[in-house]
């Protein structure tokens, strides 16, 4: 494959999803690597992950999307080292004047101190408790969490407040926090959605280069469920013409590992994600590229992506209907069709702070 003209001479990629670093849509200039005219050999340099720290001014983000089962979330990180080429969150990096391509997976932002900010917001007089979602934009258990522990910071606050919490991840580092998650689950305060796109380790390594392999994620489902934590397997995204034949096998494997529920989401290619994904197809699945994109456009009304409410998560048309029918049949076969019970809100209590006057009654 011809070298991308947004990479500097000598830059080498290893285990990255995107192959280029095109400028975001808000930047006034485009990046193009240009030879400086010096006929000197370039030393190869591996593109490495960089992490900047941000002092958060707010923790809770609110949304009014009718497609989402929650109205608030917390994001410990911006960008995601997992590097999933299909990630719908890539365009959010453009708001930081960074590329949704390689910058999204190599120039990350950690938000230490967000726990204290969240504590303050949950104590606000007018706060009304409802489930807080974690992992809605980028994965809170991506590799840099090992060092920065921002997700752990958030969880400790939610645990102290007895706050209902829903976590979405494909990171097996979640097992580290069983000491918090298990007692929360025993009180009906937490559930986990664990994403599996494919069971093929080779395809997974190309699609999601720094995410745990599917077999490792299945093992995490087993550990979580053995600890009493309800787990929903998320077949997400379903890539028509590439991963949709695996739908039944993924549900069967997840049920065997102990998952109690399941869901699916159609591939979404908003804004800069579409050209990135098409470049990936050309490099990694050239024999299927035309078929995959034809199917994608068929389920999104002839476009690469239809953002309309009620359509963006599932698409429309015959292929969407067929996938949904197969999914429902597989649910019945695997026993994953039971809805998860709502998380409890009645246990929410701000914990006392040092110096607070204790109540007498």
Kinemage of the C-alpha trace (Angstrom):
@kinemage 1
@onewidth
@group {chain A} dominant
@subgroup {mainchain}
@vectorlist {calphas} color= white
{ca unk a 1} P 0.000 0.000 0.000
{ca unk a 2} L 1.253 3.473 -0.904
{ca unk a 3} L 2.442 5.505 2.080
{ca unk a 4} L -0.114 8.040 3.297
{ca unk a 5} L 0.899 11.629 2.513
{ca unk a 6} L -0.114 12.802 6.004
{ca unk a 7} L 2.655 10.755 7.671
{ca unk a 8} L 6.115 12.213 8.182
{ca unk a 9} L 9.093 10.561 6.479
{ca unk a 10} L 10.317 7.677 8.601
{ca unk a 11} L 7.127 7.403 10.671
{ca unk a 12} L 6.248 3.756 11.218
{ca unk a 13} L 2.936 2.369 12.442
{ca unk a 14} L 2.428 -0.697 14.590
{ca unk a 15} L -0.941 -1.941 15.866
{ca unk a 16} L -2.883 1.137 14.753
{ca unk a 17} L -6.337 1.214 13.214
{ca unk a 18} L -6.048 4.287 10.992
{ca unk a 19} L -3.311 4.551 8.394
{ca unk a 20} L -3.401 8.332 8.020
{ca unk a 21} L -3.744 11.564 9.964
{ca unk a 22} L -5.856 13.899 7.862
{ca unk a 23} L -6.742 17.238 9.429
{ca unk a 24} L -10.012 17.584 11.293
{ca unk a 25} L -12.907 19.429 9.677
{ca unk a 26} L -12.461 22.555 11.839
{ca unk a 27} L -8.794 23.131 11.032
{ca unk a 28} L -8.013 25.910 8.539
{ca unk a 29} L -5.066 24.023 7.027
{ca unk a 30} L -4.560 20.478 5.792
{ca unk a 31} L -1.513 18.398 6.767
{ca unk a 32} L 0.637 17.061 3.953
{ca unk a 33} L 4.078 15.530 4.445
{ca unk a 34} L 6.479 17.044 1.929
{ca unk a 35} L 10.061 16.046 1.152
{ca unk a 36} L 12.448 18.826 2.192
{ca unk a 37} L 14.815 18.234 -0.705
{ca unk a 38} L 17.681 16.883 1.385
{ca unk a 39} L 18.807 13.567 -0.033
{ca unk a 40} L 19.440 12.004 3.380
{ca unk a 41} L 18.167 8.678 4.716
{ca unk a 42} L 15.290 9.043 7.167
{ca unk a 43} L 15.557 7.189 10.463
{ca unk a 44} L 12.482 5.071 11.162
{ca unk a 45} L 10.478 6.241 14.161
{ca unk a 46} L 7.619 4.269 15.671
{ca unk a 47} L 4.508 6.386 16.233
{ca unk a 48} L 3.896 6.211 19.975
{ca unk a 49} L 1.006 7.101 22.246
{ca unk a 50} L 1.132 10.521 23.914
{ca unk a 51} L -1.047 11.448 26.896
{ca unk a 52} L -1.850 14.989 27.980
{ca unk a 53} L -3.571 15.862 31.234
{ca unk a 54} L -6.658 18.052 31.396
{ca unk a 55} L -8.036 19.735 34.480
{ca unk a 56} L -11.777 19.012 34.220
{ca unk a 57} L -14.192 21.808 35.015
{ca unk a 58} L -17.231 19.534 34.745
{ca unk a 59} L -17.776 15.791 34.930
{ca unk a 60} L -21.361 15.078 33.878
{ca unk a 61} L -22.357 15.374 30.220
{ca unk a 62} L -26.077 15.407 29.420
{ca unk a 63} L -27.861 14.359 26.223
{ca unk a 64} L -31.451 14.333 24.977
{ca unk a 65} L -31.117 11.608 22.364
{ca unk a 66} L -34.254 9.447 22.034
{ca unk a 67} L -31.996 6.627 20.782
{ca unk a 68} L -30.101 6.320 24.062
{ca unk a 69} L -31.315 4.702 27.308
{ca unk a 70} L -29.486 7.267 29.480
{ca unk a 71} L -29.374 11.041 29.705
{ca unk a 72} L -26.000 11.551 31.404
{ca unk a 73} L -22.475 10.200 31.201
{ca unk a 74} L -18.917 10.739 32.397
{ca unk a 75} L -15.893 10.471 30.095
{ca unk a 76} L -12.562 9.922 31.906
{ca unk a 77} L -10.586 10.145 28.639
{ca unk a 78} L -10.647 11.840 25.246
{ca unk a 79} L -9.443 9.669 22.376
{ca unk a 80} L -8.971 5.910 22.638
{ca unk a 81} L -5.845 3.797 22.277
{ca unk a 82} L -7.837 0.724 21.245
{ca unk a 83} L -7.780 2.233 17.751
{ca unk a 84} L -10.995 0.605 16.484
{ca unk a 85} L -11.229 1.758 12.895
{ca unk a 86} L -15.041 1.851 12.976
{ca unk a 87} L -15.316 3.961 16.156
{ca unk a 88} L -18.167 6.484 15.818
{ca unk a 89} L -16.401 8.741 18.384
{ca unk a 90} L -13.432 9.536 16.145
{ca unk a 91} L -14.978 12.809 14.849
{ca unk a 92} L -15.056 14.172 18.423
{ca unk a 93} L -11.270 14.623 18.227
{ca unk a 94} L -11.792 17.293 15.564
{ca unk a 95} L -13.233 19.573 18.274
{ca unk a 96} L -9.760 19.506 19.853
{ca unk a 97} L -8.114 20.492 16.526
{ca unk a 98} L -6.732 16.968 16.311
{ca unk a 99} L -7.165 14.394 13.579
{ca unk a 100} L -9.916 11.761 13.879
{ca unk a 101} L -7.342 9.440 12.277
{ca unk a 102} L -4.119 8.533 14.047
{ca unk a 103} L -4.368 11.439 16.518
{ca unk a 104} L -7.551 9.885 17.947
{ca unk a 105} L -5.658 6.747 18.954
{ca unk a 106} L -2.208 8.227 19.721
{ca unk a 107} L -2.783 11.737 21.152
{ca unk a 108} L -4.957 11.068 24.168
{ca unk a 109} L -6.224 13.225 27.004
{ca unk a 110} L -6.636 11.952 30.571
{ca unk a 111} L -8.794 13.877 33.052
{ca unk a 112} L -7.395 13.241 36.549
{ca unk a 113} L -9.294 15.026 39.279
{ca unk a 114} L -12.639 14.332 37.614
{ca unk a 115} L -13.688 12.315 40.664
{ca unk a 116} L -13.630 15.391 42.892
{ca unk a 117} L -15.597 17.350 40.281
{ca unk a 118} L -18.165 14.553 40.047
{ca unk a 119} L -18.451 14.463 43.840
{ca unk a 120} L -19.288 18.171 43.835
{ca unk a 121} L -21.876 17.822 41.057
{ca unk a 122} L -23.629 14.892 42.736
{ca unk a 123} L -23.953 16.954 45.950
{ca unk a 124} L -25.676 19.822 44.146
{ca unk a 125} L -28.991 20.674 45.810
{ca unk a 126} L -31.049 20.207 42.665
{ca unk a 127} L -29.396 16.981 41.487
{ca unk a 128} L -31.890 14.257 40.526
{ca unk a 129} L -30.431 10.769 40.456
{ca unk a 130} L -30.539 8.672 37.272
{ca unk a 131} L -28.168 6.094 35.805
{ca unk a 132} L -24.736 7.463 34.850
{ca unk a 133} L -23.258 5.813 31.763
{ca unk a 134} L -19.499 5.272 31.473
{ca unk a 135} L -17.802 4.377 28.191
{ca unk a 136} L -20.292 6.092 25.908
{ca unk a 137} L -17.730 8.008 23.839
{ca unk a 138} L -14.338 6.378 24.412
{ca unk a 139} L -13.435 3.280 26.404
{ca unk a 140} L -12.803 3.983 30.104
{ca unk a 141} L -10.730 0.765 30.347
{ca unk a 142} L -8.371 1.505 27.467
{ca unk a 143} L -4.675 0.675 28.102
{ca unk a 144} L -3.708 4.070 29.593
{ca unk a 145} L -6.126 3.477 32.482
{ca unk a 146} L -3.495 1.121 33.922
{ca unk a 147} L -1.295 4.125 34.688
{ca unk a 148} L -3.721 7.026 35.056
{ca unk a 149} L -6.566 5.272 36.968
{ca unk a 150} L -9.121 7.973 36.149
{ca unk a 151} L -11.919 5.423 35.711
{ca unk a 152} L -11.104 3.985 39.117
{ca unk a 153} L -11.385 7.499 40.535
{ca unk a 154} L -14.872 7.904 39.046
{ca unk a 155} L -16.024 4.482 40.238
{ca unk a 156} L -14.917 5.176 43.814
{ca unk a 157} L -17.135 8.271 43.883
{ca unk a 158} L -20.155 6.465 42.406
{ca unk a 159} L -19.698 3.631 44.904
{ca unk a 160} L -19.549 6.067 47.824
{ca unk a 161} L -22.794 7.718 46.665
{ca unk a 162} L -24.611 4.412 45.942
{ca unk a 163} L -25.200 5.756 42.447
{ca unk a 164} L -26.681 3.600 39.645
{ca unk a 165} L -24.016 3.017 37.001
{ca unk a 166} L -23.901 1.434 33.536
{ca unk a 167} L -20.496 0.643 32.002
{ca unk a 168} L -19.726 -0.031 28.337
{ca unk a 169} L -16.292 -1.411 27.481
{ca unk a 170} L -14.246 -3.948 25.595
{ca unk a 171} L -11.355 -3.552 28.046
{ca unk a 172} L -10.569 -6.483 30.313
{ca unk a 173} L -8.928 -4.129 32.821
{ca unk a 174} L -12.441 -3.920 34.263
{ca unk a 175} L -11.545 -7.076 36.223
{ca unk a 176} L -9.257 -4.920 38.388
{ca unk a 177} L -12.306 -3.169 39.830
{ca unk a 178} L -14.244 -6.230 40.945
{ca unk a 179} L -13.758 -5.099 44.550
{ca unk a 180} L -16.044 -2.121 43.785
{ca unk a 181} L -18.276 -3.590 41.096
{ca unk a 182} L -19.272 -6.751 42.974
{ca unk a 183} L -20.713 -4.975 46.058
{ca unk a 184} L -22.414 -2.420 43.788
{ca unk a 185} L -23.989 -5.256 41.792
{ca unk a 186} L -25.162 -6.946 45.010
{ca unk a 187} L -27.189 -3.776 45.702
{ca unk a 188} L -28.551 -3.534 42.152
{ca unk a 189} L -26.413 -0.496 41.327
{ca unk a 190} L -24.315 -1.557 38.330
{ca unk a 191} L -24.381 -3.470 35.076
{ca unk a 192} L -21.816 -3.917 32.325
{ca unk a 193} L -22.093 -4.017 28.544
{ca unk a 194} L -19.109 -5.760 26.967
{ca unk a 195} L -18.606 -5.301 23.232
{ca unk a 196} L -17.627 -8.148 20.882
{ca unk a 197} L -17.492 -7.399 17.157
{ca unk a 198} L -16.029 -10.681 15.885
{ca unk a 199} L -14.736 -13.982 17.279
{ca unk a 200} L -11.985 -14.148 14.634
{ca unk a 201} L -8.735 -13.131 16.409
{ca unk a 202} L -7.032 -12.111 13.164
{ca unk a 203} L -9.899 -9.899 12.047
{ca unk a 204} L -10.229 -8.455 15.546
{ca unk a 205} L -6.533 -7.565 15.622
{ca unk a 206} L -6.923 -5.661 12.340
{ca unk a 207} L -10.223 -3.959 13.246
{ca unk a 208} L -9.441 -3.221 16.903
{ca unk a 209} L -5.647 -3.347 17.068
{ca unk a 210} L -5.085 -2.571 20.754
{ca unk a 211} L -8.265 -4.031 22.225
{ca unk a 212} L -8.205 -7.393 24.029
{ca unk a 213} L -8.785 -10.405 21.788
{ca unk a 214} L -12.340 -11.835 21.668
{ca unk a 215} L -11.369 -14.900 23.707
{ca unk a 216} L -10.042 -12.628 26.444
{ca unk a 217} L -13.253 -10.613 26.465
{ca unk a 218} L -15.291 -13.800 26.828
{ca unk a 219} L -13.101 -14.705 29.804
{ca unk a 220} L -13.863 -11.270 31.289
{ca unk a 221} L -17.605 -11.918 30.893
{ca unk a 222} L -17.128 -15.131 32.837
{ca unk a 223} L -15.209 -13.415 35.658
{ca unk a 224} L -17.730 -10.594 35.942
{ca unk a 225} L -20.756 -12.885 36.017
{ca unk a 226} L -19.104 -15.198 38.542
{ca unk a 227} L -18.730 -12.103 40.742
{ca unk a 228} L -22.478 -11.463 40.458
{ca unk a 229} L -22.254 -8.569 37.979
{ca unk a 230} L -24.926 -8.630 35.236
{ca unk a 231} L -23.297 -8.499 31.794
{ca unk a 232} L -24.888 -7.707 28.449
{ca unk a 233} L -22.931 -8.736 25.353
{ca unk a 234} L -23.018 -5.991 22.747
{ca unk a 235} L -22.590 -7.211 19.174
{ca unk a 236} L -21.391 -3.827 18.053
{ca unk a 237} L -20.958 -2.792 15.438
{ca unk a 238} L -22.425 -5.350 13.062
{ca unk a 239} L -20.528 -4.792 9.788
{ca unk a 240} L -22.759 -6.030 6.960
{ca unk a 241} L -20.876 -8.226 4.519
{ca unk a 242} L -17.978 -8.702 6.948
{ca unk a 243} L -18.999 -9.643 10.511
{ca unk a 244} L -22.785 -10.190 10.287
{ca unk a 245} L -22.399 -13.981 9.665
{ca unk a 246} L -20.933 -14.249 13.199
{ca unk a 247} L -24.002 -12.904 14.993
{ca unk a 248} L -25.278 -16.312 16.169
{ca unk a 249} L -21.819 -17.571 17.170
{ca unk a 250} L -21.061 -14.452 19.249
{ca unk a 251} L -24.329 -14.734 21.164
{ca unk a 252} L -23.790 -18.459 21.788
{ca unk a 253} L -20.245 -17.892 23.067
{ca unk a 254} L -21.341 -15.015 25.301
{ca unk a 255} L -24.231 -17.024 26.749
{ca unk a 256} L -21.869 -19.900 27.504
{ca unk a 257} L -19.566 -17.423 29.288
{ca unk a 258} L -22.448 -16.253 31.490
{ca unk a 259} L -23.880 -13.134 29.822
{ca unk a 260} L -27.531 -12.536 30.726
{ca unk a 261} L -28.605 -10.165 27.941
{ca unk a 262} L -27.563 -8.989 24.474
{ca unk a 263} L -27.954 -6.105 22.026
{ca unk a 264} L -26.703 -5.151 18.578
{ca unk a 265} L -25.888 -1.933 16.719
{ca unk a 266} L -25.368 -1.456 12.991
{ca unk a 267} L -22.080 0.003 11.721
{ca unk a 268} L -22.157 3.804 11.826
{ca unk a 269} L -19.814 5.874 9.648
{ca unk a 270} L -20.348 9.541 10.580
{ca unk a 271} L -18.216 12.332 9.105
{ca unk a 272} L -14.497 11.417 9.025
{ca unk a 273} L -15.125 7.775 9.988
{ca unk a 274} L -16.345 6.843 6.509
{ca unk a 275} L -13.136 7.630 4.562
{ca unk a 276} L -11.034 6.094 7.343
{ca unk a 277} L -13.064 2.884 7.251
{ca unk a 278} L -12.988 2.748 3.445
{ca unk a 279} L -9.199 3.116 3.494
{ca unk a 280} L -9.070 0.246 5.989
{ca unk a 281} L -11.245 -1.926 3.735
{ca unk a 282} L -8.998 -1.217 0.747
{ca unk a 283} L -5.946 -2.348 2.718
{ca unk a 284} L -7.292 -5.236 4.803
{ca unk a 285} L -10.296 -6.583 2.871
{ca unk a 286} L -9.949 -5.434 -0.742
{ca unk a 287} L -11.949 -8.407 -2.052
{ca unk a 288} L -14.939 -7.416 0.121
{ca unk a 289} L -14.650 -3.632 0.100
{ca unk a 290} L -17.236 -2.953 -2.619
{ca unk a 291} L -19.707 -5.468 -1.147
{ca unk a 292} L -19.393 -4.086 2.391
{ca unk a 293} L -19.890 -0.475 1.347
{ca unk a 294} L -22.840 -1.421 -0.881
{ca unk a 295} L -24.506 -3.105 2.094
{ca unk a 296} L -23.682 -0.184 4.390
{ca unk a 297} L -25.311 2.252 1.958
{ca unk a 298} L -28.303 -0.029 1.537
{ca unk a 299} L -29.059 -0.002 5.274
{ca unk a 300} L -28.512 3.774 5.529
{ca unk a 301} L -30.838 4.851 2.746
{ca unk a 302} L -28.189 5.095 0.035
{ca unk a 303} L -25.758 7.113 2.180
{ca unk a 304} L -22.646 6.103 4.078
{ca unk a 305} L -24.532 7.089 7.240
{ca unk a 306} L -28.007 8.325 8.109
{ca unk a 307} L -27.966 10.219 11.451
{ca unk a 308} L -31.782 10.381 11.779
{ca unk a 309} L -33.236 9.430 15.166
{ca unk a 310} L -34.634 5.928 15.094
{ca unk a 311} L -32.447 4.911 12.123
{ca unk a 312} L -28.831 5.594 13.025
{ca unk a 313} L -28.399 2.629 15.408
{ca unk a 314} L -30.108 -0.063 13.305
{ca unk a 315} L -30.418 1.301 9.788
{ca unk a 316} L -33.397 0.366 7.656
{ca unk a 317} L -34.345 -1.832 4.721
{ca unk a 318} L -34.155 -5.545 4.074
{ca unk a 319} L -30.653 -6.183 5.454
{ca unk a 320} L -31.442 -4.430 8.714
{ca unk a 321} L -34.675 -6.436 9.058
{ca unk a 322} L -32.904 -9.732 8.334
{ca unk a 323} L -30.147 -9.044 10.886
{ca unk a 324} L -32.721 -8.107 13.519
{ca unk a 325} L -34.749 -11.275 12.833
{ca unk a 326} L -31.622 -13.433 13.112
{ca unk a 327} L -30.696 -11.653 16.322
{ca unk a 328} L -34.099 -12.315 17.909
{ca unk a 329} L -34.005 -16.006 16.917
{ca unk a 330} L -30.512 -16.316 18.401
{ca unk a 331} L -31.708 -14.634 21.602
{ca unk a 332} L -34.413 -17.249 21.988
{ca unk a 333} L -31.959 -20.110 21.377
{ca unk a 334} L -29.342 -18.788 23.813
{ca unk a 335} L -31.673 -17.585 26.581
{ca unk a 336} L -30.424 -13.992 26.328
{ca unk a 337} L -33.857 -12.524 25.680
{ca unk a 338} L -34.648 -11.537 29.274
{ca unk a 339} L -34.560 -7.776 29.833
{ca unk a 340} L -32.175 -6.522 32.482
{ca unk a 341} L -33.885 -5.146 35.600
{ca unk a 342} L -33.652 -1.381 36.164
{ca unk a 343} L -30.871 -0.154 38.408
{ca unk a 344} L -31.873 1.085 41.843
{ca unk a 345} L -32.064 4.809 42.508
{ca unk a 346} L -33.513 4.720 46.003
{ca unk a 347} L -30.151 3.949 47.664
{ca unk a 348} L -28.511 7.198 46.514
{ca unk a 349} L -26.988 9.085 49.463
{ca unk a 350} L -24.186 11.679 49.437
{ca unk a 351} L -21.579 10.378 51.891
{ca unk a 352} L -20.597 12.651 54.785
{ca unk a 353} L -17.518 14.813 54.250
{ca unk a 354} L -14.826 15.564 56.772
{ca unk a 355} L -16.135 18.307 59.040
{ca unk a 356} L -19.837 17.716 58.223
{ca unk a 357} L -22.152 17.857 61.210
{ca unk a 358} L -23.605 14.397 61.841
{ca unk a 359} L -27.370 14.045 61.881
{ca unk a 360} L -28.877 13.157 65.251
{ca unk a 361} L -31.802 11.209 63.789
